[in-house]
């Protein structure tokens, strides 16, 4: 799947993913914490869509690995957020690829030299949009 026109900056009201206090450290209720984590996931899905919109040629450019490294970071962060979601939420979405995301994260983090960029591309371009639709965010 390739996209003709990459998305521009995030829509009004949505900022690119930025660091902030950890939800568990900020005194949020469980509902507020869940909402905060889902917003973070949505922002990362947006970032992944911008990478995918640039196309595989940009992603796989041997002279510039920036897009591939950004995609790997997105997958690591999505897996981390997934691990922080309440089990009740994850079990409400049994078709979501929680285990696969964790496995990709582990491969990227611990065996990064063996990561196949075409697999990362497939996840970013093909699987994350489906994952997002599954979650409805």
N, C-alpha and C positions, 0 to 999 in steps of 0.2 A: 504494500500500500504506500503510495507516494502522494504527496500533496503539492498542488501547484503554488499556492500562496501561503507562506508561513504566517502563523498568527503574529500579530504585532504585540505590543505591550499588553499586559493583563487588562481586562475590561475595567471600567471605572469601578472603584470600590474594592477591587482585588489587587493586592500588592504581590510582587514576586515573593517566593519563600524567603523569609528572613529569620534570623535567630531571635529568640526571646526566652523568657523564663520557661522552664520545664513545667508542663501543666500540673504534674503531681506536687510541685514545690510551691504552687501559687495559691493554695487554699480554695481551689475550685470544687464545686459539687461534682459528683460523678457524671451527671448530665452535662455540665459545663466542660468537664474534662473530655468527655467523649466528643462533644461538638468541636472543641479545640483540635483534637487529634484528626477528626474528619476534615476540618478546614485545611490542616496541614497536608493531609493526603491529597485533597483537591488541588492545592497549589502545586504540589509535586507532579500530579497528573498533567496539569497545565504546562509545566516546564517540559515534561516528557513529550507532550504534543508539539511543542515548539521545536524540539530536536527532530522529531519525526517529520515535521513539515519541511525541514531543510533538505530532506532526502538522504538516501543511503550514500550517495557519492560524497557529500559533505561529512557525514558521519564516519565513513571509512577512509577518509583522506589520509594517506600515509605520512604526509608532511605536517599534519595538524591533528593531534589526537584529542583536542579539547572536547569535542562533542561526545566522543566515546567515553571519556573520563567523566563528563557530566552525567551521562546516562547511567554509568555504573554507580555514581554517587546517589542518584535518584533512587535506584533500586535498593541500595543499602538503607537509605532513609525510610523508604516505604516499608521495608521489612522490619525495621526498628519500630516504626509507628504501629505496624500490625501486631508486634509483640506486646505493645502497651495497651492495645484495645482490650476491653473486658472480654473474657471468654464467652459470656452470654451474647455479645455482639458477633464475635467470630462464628459462633455456632449457629447464629441466625442466618448466616450466609455460607452454607456448606459447600456450595459450588465455587466459592471464591478460592483462588489459588494460594491460600495461606502457606501451605507446606512448600510449594514450588518457589514462592517468593523467598522464603527463608533459605532454601537450598541454593538459590542463585546468589543471595547475599553471602552465604558462607563461602561459596566458590570464589566470588569476587574478593572477599576480604582475606581469605586464607590461602588461596591457590591462584592468585591473580595472573600469574604468567600463563596459565592454561585456559584462560577465559577466551572463548571464541567470539570475536566481535559480531559475527553474523547471528549468534544466539542472542546477544544483548540487543541487537537491532530488532530481531523478531519479537522480543519481549516488549521493547519500547514502542515499536510501530504497530504490532499486531495484537499482543496480549493485554497490554495495559488499558487500551480503550475498552476492551471487553470487561476487564476487571472493574473499571470505573462504572460501566453501565450496570454490572451486577450489584454494586454497592449503591447505585443511584445518587452519586455525588458528582 
